[in-house]
């Protein structure tokens, strides 16, 4: 189940988002609006939900969040963006990684902060 998270996720929301992969939650973070979508099989599904909600493509970055280690992996095919100087699945900009981390930690929790 894909959920758009605007405030700290509840225990029930985390359980819902974990149903797809059990050990991680695929997330897409809007670094400008400071919200995220999570719980899909593929990152592009979360991306689509955020675009429908009013997000701009250039502000969306994908990754995975592990609730057990509370760590973020910054890899997703949606991150391949030569036009934004990101030529890899991994977010290469330390500034963007930090913004993704801040939003994720605030909304889901984490040790990356």
C-alpha positions, 0 to 999 in steps of 0.5 A: 500500500502506497501512503503519502506521509506528511507528518511523523508516520504512525506504527500502523502506517509503517506496518502498512508500508512494510507489507510489500517487502517486509524488511524495507520500505521503498520511498520517494522523497519530495525534498522541497515539499518535505513529504514522502511516499512509501510502500510500493513494489517499485519506486516509480509507483511512489513517484507517480503518487507524489506527482499526482499530489502536486510534486515536481519531478526534479524534487523527487528522489528514491531510496529504501528505508530499513525500519530495523536498522533505521538506515537509508539506501539512496538507490533507485532507477528514478534517480538517474537524471543526467539533466540534474547531474546524477548519472547513477542510480545512487544519489550522488549529491551530498546536499540532496542526500542530506535533504532526503535523510532529513525528511526521512528521519523526521517522517519515519525515523532513522540513524542517518541524521 
